[in-house]
Structure formats: structure tokens, C-alpha cells
């Protein structure tokens, strides 16, 4: 069975590209070379290049490894931590007890 590749919308591609650029800037601010980050994250230099470009075929686990090397795990843990829409949907489904007429 062949696995399907996710098809991202242009808006989603921009988000990944922005994430990759942010990770690249974080690496540079820490004065780390790409080789150092790749080695510490236990990934190849070319994989790090794809992360920093925001490629959509890189697993979330690899992104987590890079976040960890850069000391940004706290940021990673905040992904989807706030869920206002989900909370509103949950609140809307709460049952309201009705009083029984005597």
C-alpha cells in the first residue's frame, strides 16, 4: 500500500517556510554552524537544510530534535497548547440540566 503525501496549501507552506527561517536565525544567533546543529540533532546536514527551508517532507520528530538542540523545546511544547475554538465547541456541547416540573 502506497502512503499518500500531504498536500499543503500555499498558506501552510508559508508557515513552514517561516518556521524554518526562524530556526535558521536561532541557530545563527547562537553562533552554531549547520554542521554542529546537525551533529547534535543526529541528522544529516542536508536534512537540517530541509528543516531550515521548511520542507514539508521532514517529520515532526526531526523538527523537535532541532528545537531541542537550539534550546527551544519550550516553544515546541506551546504548539497547539491554546485551543480557543476547541474549547468553544466543547462548551457548546455541555448539557444543561433542565428542572423537572412537579
N, C-alpha and C positions, 0 to 999 in steps of 0.2 A: 504494500500500500504506500503510495506516494504522499508525503506530507505537503500541505499547502503552505505557500509563502504568504505572509501577511501583506496586504496591500494598504499602504499608508496614504492618507490624503495629504495634499501639499501643506496644509496647516500642521499636521502631525510631523511631517518631515522637517519643517522649520523648527519645531520644538526640539527634536532630536539633534538637529544641527546646532541649535543654541546651547543645548546641554553639552555637546562635545566641545564647543568653543569655550564654555565656562570651565570645563575640566582642563583644557589645554592652558588657559590663563592661570588657573590654580596651580598647575604644575610649574609654570614659568615663574609665578610669584614665589614659589618655594625653592626656586633655582635648582630644580631637578631636571635632569636630561630625560628624554624619552626612553633611552636605554635603561636608566635607573628605575623609572616607574614600571616599565615593562618587566624588568627582572624581579622587582619586589612584588608585583602583582602576579607573577608566574605566568605571564603571557608573552607572546612574541611582540617584537617591535611593530610589525605590520598590523597586528590586532589592536595595539594601542593607537596606531594611526587611524584605524577604522572607528575606534571609540571617539577619538578627538574630532572626527569628521561627522559623527552622529549617524553612522551606518545602521540600518535597520536590521541587519542580519546578526548583530552581536547580541549574545544572551545577556539577560539582566544580571546574571551572576558575575559576568566579567565586568560589567559596569560597577557592581558592588565592590569587586576587588580593587578597582581603580579608585573609587571613593575612599576605601579603607586606607590605601597607600597614601592618599593625599590628606588623610585625617578628616574626612568629610562624612563619616558614617552617620553622624547626627542628622545631616541634611538628607541622606538617603532614607533614614527612618521616618522622616517627615512626609515622604511621598504618600499621598492618599490618606494622611492622618486626619485631615479635616474633610468631612463629607457632609456639607450642608444639605445638598439635595437628598442624599440617602436618609438623613435624619428627618427631613420634612416628610418624605414618603413613609417612613416608619411611624412618625407621629400621626399622620393622617389615617393610618390603619389601626390605631389603638381603638379598642372597643370602648364605647361609653355605656356604662350600665344604666338601664332605664329602671325607674321606680315601678313597682308593681302596684296597680290600683287595688284598693281594698274595698 
